[in-house]
Amino acid sequence: MLTIRLRRMGAKHKPVYRVVVSDSRKRPTSDFLDQVGFYDPNTDPPEIRLDVEKIEAWQGKGAQVSETVRSLIRKARKAR
């Protein structure tokens, strides 16, 4: 099953995250199929860049969205 989830990047104590589509059975740090967004919690306000069209296309193909990414999508839609 495919999952849209966060992948941690960055240095120690300064994480940034990619929003990626990957196989749910694999580790979050393993290869991913597509990058659909970016999240930086270290800035004020936190930077959220999501390609909502890509996310919806992957959901149409059966990908499940993690709870964290679902909350980021809500925050990104409110900011627009």
NUPATI-831938 format. One line per 3 residues: for each residue x negated, z negated, y of N, C-alpha, C, O. Coordinates in nm, 4 decimals. Layout:
X,Z,Y,X,Z,Y,X,Z,Y,X,Z,Y ~ ...;
//
This chain:
-0.0844,0.0000,-0.1176,0.0000,0.0000,0.0000,-0.0891,0.0000,0.1241,-0.1940,-0.0644,0.1264 ~ -0.0471,0.0711,0.2247,-0.1212,0.0775,0.3500,-0.0750,-0.0328,0.4442,0.0428,-0.0683,0.4487 ~ -0.1715,-0.0861,0.5198,-0.1423,-0.1921,0.6155,-0.2069,-0.1575,0.7488,-0.3192,-0.1074,0.7531;
-0.1360,-0.1843,0.8566,-0.1908,-0.1723,0.9909,-0.2287,-0.3138,1.0316,-0.1422,-0.3999,1.0476 ~ -0.3590,-0.3376,1.0484,-0.4080,-0.4728,1.0731,-0.5296,-0.4706,1.1642,-0.5798,-0.3643,1.2010 ~ -0.5763,-0.5905,1.2001,-0.6927,-0.6033,1.2862,-0.8211,-0.6015,1.2043,-0.8257,-0.6511,1.0918;
-0.9240,-0.5438,1.2627,-1.0578,-0.5467,1.2042,-1.1507,-0.6054,1.3095,-1.1623,-0.5515,1.4196 ~ -1.2171,-0.7161,1.2759,-1.3003,-0.7873,1.3719,-1.4315,-0.7149,1.3926,-1.4967,-0.6725,1.2972 ~ -1.4692,-0.7014,1.5186,-1.5959,-0.6400,1.5568,-1.6586,-0.7331,1.6615,-1.6032,-0.8391,1.6908;
-1.7708,-0.6951,1.7166,-1.8315,-0.7708,1.8247,-1.9325,-0.8720,1.7755,-1.9644,-0.8782,1.6567 ~ -1.9824,-0.9517,1.8694,-2.0860,-1.0508,1.8415,-2.0249,-1.1865,1.8086,-1.9036,-1.2057,1.8172 ~ -2.1115,-1.2796,1.7709,-2.0646,-1.4161,1.7452,-2.0013,-1.4723,1.8709,-2.0554,-1.4576,1.9804;
-1.8879,-1.5360,1.8554,-1.8144,-1.6017,1.9633,-1.7643,-1.5044,2.0702,-1.7158,-1.5485,2.1744 ~ -1.7749,-1.3743,2.0473,-1.7221,-1.2737,2.1400,-1.6545,-1.1630,2.0599,-1.7004,-1.0488,2.0606 ~ -1.5464,-1.1961,1.9913,-1.4843,-1.0943,1.9058,-1.4059,-0.9909,1.9866,-1.3463,-1.0216,2.0899;
-1.4080,-0.8699,1.9369,-1.3158,-0.7648,1.9791,-1.2598,-0.7086,1.8491,-1.3243,-0.7170,1.7446 ~ -1.1430,-0.6527,1.8553,-1.0752,-0.6089,1.7340,-1.0341,-0.4635,1.7454,-0.9944,-0.4171,1.8523 ~ -1.0439,-0.3919,1.6342,-0.9863,-0.2594,1.6218,-0.8568,-0.2746,1.5433,-0.8492,-0.3538,1.4494;
-0.7565,-0.1995,1.5816,-0.6320,-0.1941,1.5050,-0.6461,-0.0731,1.4145,-0.6547,0.0404,1.4615 ~ -0.6485,-0.0983,1.2832,-0.6794,0.0075,1.1876,-0.5714,0.0174,1.0795,-0.4955,-0.0764,1.0554 ~ -0.5675,0.1335,1.0161,-0.4824,0.1558,0.8992,-0.5746,0.1541,0.7782,-0.6683,0.2336,0.7696;
-0.5478,0.0632,0.6846,-0.6335,0.0539,0.5661,-0.5499,0.0154,0.4450,-0.4322,-0.0186,0.4568 ~ -0.6125,0.0215,0.3297,-0.5488,-0.0168,0.2041,-0.5399,-0.1688,0.2002,-0.6403,-0.2368,0.2208 ~ -0.4225,-0.2224,0.1744,-0.4026,-0.3670,0.1770,-0.4764,-0.4381,0.0645,-0.4992,-0.5587,0.0730;
-0.5140,-0.3665,-0.0403,-0.5834,-0.4291,-0.1532,-0.7322,-0.4452,-0.1261,-0.8006,-0.5172,-0.1987 ~ -0.7831,-0.3796,-0.0232,-0.9250,-0.3881,0.0094,-0.9494,-0.4936,0.1170,-0.8563,-0.5377,0.1843 ~ -1.0747,-0.5330,0.1323,-1.1112,-0.6323,0.2319,-1.0920,-0.5753,0.3727,-1.1038,-0.4543,0.3917;
-1.0630,-0.6598,0.4709,-1.0449,-0.6094,0.6076,-1.1693,-0.5432,0.6662,-1.1583,-0.4640,0.7599 ~ -1.2871,-0.5741,0.6127,-1.4098,-0.5143,0.6640,-1.4481,-0.3850,0.5930,-1.5485,-0.3231,0.6282 ~ -1.3703,-0.3433,0.4940,-1.4019,-0.2205,0.4217,-1.3600,-0.0983,0.5045,-1.3112,-0.1120,0.6167;
-1.3796,0.0194,0.4481,-1.3458,0.1433,0.5182,-1.1972,0.1473,0.5544,-1.1135,0.0866,0.4876 ~ -1.1670,0.2200,0.6613,-1.0285,0.2345,0.7041,-0.9954,0.3819,0.7158,-1.0849,0.4660,0.7247 ~ -0.8673,0.4128,0.7157,-0.8224,0.5517,0.7214,-0.8147,0.6045,0.8640,-0.8497,0.7197,0.8899;
-0.7689,0.5203,0.9569,-0.7486,0.5655,1.0938,-0.7541,0.4462,1.1879,-0.7079,0.3373,1.1540 ~ -0.8108,0.4670,1.3061,-0.8088,0.3640,1.4094,-0.6959,0.3989,1.5055,-0.6919,0.5090,1.5606 ~ -0.6036,0.3035,1.5254,-0.4865,0.3310,1.6085,-0.4809,0.2435,1.7331,-0.3840,0.2509,1.8086;
-0.5830,0.1604,1.7563,-0.5797,0.0781,1.8746,-0.7016,-0.0100,1.8873,-0.7932,-0.0070,1.8050 ~ -0.6996,-0.0904,1.9958,-0.8106,-0.1772,2.0315,-0.7544,-0.3017,2.0988,-0.6573,-0.2938,2.1741 ~ -0.8165,-0.4181,2.0712,-0.7722,-0.5440,2.1315,-0.8939,-0.6271,2.1686,-0.9779,-0.6560,2.0834;
-0.9037,-0.6659,2.2956,-1.0131,-0.7502,2.3441,-0.9531,-0.8764,2.4042,-0.9016,-0.8725,2.5159 ~ -0.9585,-0.9893,2.3318,-0.9008,-1.1134,2.3826,-0.9891,-1.1848,2.4837,-0.9466,-1.2846,2.5419 ~ -1.1118,-1.1361,2.5065,-1.2060,-1.2054,2.5947,-1.1846,-1.1752,2.7418,-1.2367,-1.2477,2.8265;
-1.1112,-1.0728,2.7748,-1.0866,-1.0400,2.9146,-0.9628,-1.1146,2.9640,-0.8839,-1.1657,2.8845 ~ -0.9470,-1.1201,3.0944,-0.8300,-1.1865,3.1507,-0.7573,-1.0881,3.2407,-0.8110,-1.0558,3.3466 ~ -0.6420,-1.0392,3.2073,-0.5634,-1.0602,3.0859,-0.6254,-0.9848,2.9684,-0.7044,-0.8930,2.9899;
-0.5913,-1.0215,2.8446,-0.6470,-0.9530,2.7277,-0.6145,-0.8038,2.7297,-0.5030,-0.7634,2.7624 ~ -0.7143,-0.7230,2.6939,-0.6974,-0.5781,2.6941,-0.6372,-0.5333,2.5610,-0.6919,-0.5611,2.4543 ~ -0.5240,-0.4638,2.5689,-0.4568,-0.4118,2.4499,-0.4353,-0.2625,2.4714,-0.3645,-0.2218,2.5635;
-0.4968,-0.1812,2.3859,-0.4764,-0.0363,2.3901,-0.4266,0.0069,2.2534,-0.4988,-0.0044,2.1544 ~ -0.3046,0.0561,2.2473,-0.2456,0.0988,2.1203,-0.1922,0.2403,2.1333,-0.1355,0.2773,2.2361 ~ -0.2105,0.3187,2.0287,-0.1508,0.4515,2.0206,-0.0207,0.4353,1.9417,-0.0191,0.4472,1.8192;
0.0869,0.4083,2.0133,0.2150,0.3751,1.9505,0.2674,0.4922,1.8672,0.3303,0.4708,1.7636 ~ 0.2422,0.6159,1.9113,0.2884,0.7317,1.8347,0.2213,0.7356,1.6974,0.2867,0.7631,1.5968 ~ 0.0903,0.7080,1.6934,0.0198,0.7055,1.5651,0.0711,0.5930,1.4761,0.0877,0.6107,1.3554;
0.0960,0.4771,1.5368,0.1466,0.3630,1.4598,0.2810,0.3971,1.3984,0.3039,0.3701,1.2805 ~ 0.3708,0.4564,1.4773,0.5016,0.4937,1.4252,0.4906,0.6008,1.3175,0.5681,0.6007,1.2219 ~ 0.3946,0.6927,1.3322,0.3748,0.7959,1.2299,0.3280,0.7327,1.0991,0.3749,0.7710,0.9919;
0.2369,0.6372,1.1063,0.1904,0.5696,0.9850,0.3017,0.4856,0.9224,0.3115,0.4768,0.8001 ~ 0.3853,0.4241,1.0059,0.4985,0.3486,0.9519,0.5944,0.4427,0.8802,0.6527,0.4055,0.7784 ~ 0.6114,0.5632,0.9317,0.6950,0.6628,0.8658,0.6406,0.7033,0.7296,0.7159,0.7455,0.6419;
0.5096,0.6902,0.7124,0.4462,0.7216,0.5844,0.4442,0.6012,0.4910,0.3943,0.6107,0.3789 ~ 0.4979,0.4880,0.5362,0.5094,0.3716,0.4488,0.4144,0.2577,0.4785,0.4122,0.1600,0.4037 ~ 0.3363,0.2659,0.5839,0.2421,0.1580,0.6168,0.3168,0.0366,0.6704,0.4117,0.0499,0.7478;
0.2731,-0.0816,0.6284,0.3309,-0.2068,0.6764,0.2463,-0.2597,0.7914,0.1243,-0.2430,0.7907 ~ 0.3086,-0.3228,0.8896,0.2388,-0.3768,1.0058,0.2218,-0.5268,0.9868,0.3167,-0.5962,0.9501 ~ 0.0999,-0.5775,1.0118,0.0768,-0.7212,1.0002,0.1482,-0.7936,1.1150,0.1822,-0.7326,1.2164;
0.1700,-0.9226,1.0979,0.2399,-1.0020,1.2004,0.1636,-1.0007,1.3324,0.2244,-0.9913,1.4390 ~ 0.0312,-1.0099,1.3260,-0.0492,-1.0122,1.4479,-0.0375,-0.8806,1.5238,-0.0208,-0.8802,1.6457 ~ -0.0461,-0.7701,1.4527,-0.0340,-0.6392,1.5178,0.1070,-0.6206,1.5719,0.1249,-0.5611,1.6782;
0.2064,-0.6702,1.5008,0.3441,-0.6616,1.5488,0.3589,-0.7340,1.6829,0.4272,-0.6845,1.7726 ~ 0.2954,-0.8508,1.6971,0.3030,-0.9239,1.8238,0.2263,-0.8503,1.9339,0.2673,-0.8535,2.0499 ~ 0.1153,-0.7839,1.8989,0.0411,-0.7052,1.9981,0.1239,-0.5864,2.0463,0.1195,-0.5517,2.1643;
0.1990,-0.5241,1.9564,0.2852,-0.4112,1.9949,0.3909,-0.4599,2.0941,0.4189,-0.3929,2.1935 ~ 0.4495,-0.5768,2.0665,0.5498,-0.6327,2.1594,0.4882,-0.6587,2.2973,0.5481,-0.6257,2.3996 ~ 0.3692,-0.7174,2.2995,0.3023,-0.7483,2.4267,0.2678,-0.6194,2.5020,0.2816,-0.6136,2.6242;
0.2234,-0.5171,2.4302,0.1879,-0.3913,2.4940,0.3109,-0.3238,2.5533,0.3029,-0.2632,2.6602 ~ 0.4238,-0.3339,2.4852,0.5471,-0.2723,2.5385,0.5980,-0.3474,2.6598,0.6525,-0.2858,2.7514 ~ 0.5814,-0.4806,2.6631,0.6235,-0.5580,2.7795,0.5389,-0.5239,2.9017,0.5899,-0.5207,3.0138;
0.4096,-0.4983,2.8804,0.3168,-0.4709,2.9910,0.3448,-0.3362,3.0575,0.3077,-0.3152,3.1730 ~ 0.4093,-0.2461,2.9861,0.4375,-0.1126,3.0438,0.5474,-0.1175,3.1392,0.5839,-0.0149,3.1965;
//
